Amino acid sequence: QGTDLQRDWANQSLELRIPRTAIGNPDKVNLLIMFLNKTGGSEWTYGMSPSTTASDAYKPTLTKYLQFDLTLTTDPIAQSPIKP
């Protein structure tokens, strides 16, 4: 079982599936999403989630992340996932 990546440029969406077994079957998972512009001489990060993680910058200080408890049956958003 490997990872699976689906891109839909028309709808501006990206889906990534990682089997829990590939990361040690954790009860909780911490997640931070960002994009990186790797253009030489003008590298910067942007589009972070959660959006309060940091401001778009060359070398941002990351302060927030998403945490999901995989043992719960509730909607992940209902878990108030933004930490700390």
Buried (B, 14 or more C-beta within 10 A) or exposed (E): EEEEEEEEEEEEEEEEEEEEEEEEEEEEBEEEEBEEEEEEEEEBBEEBBBEEBBEEEEEBEEEBBBBBEEEEEEEEEEBEBBEE
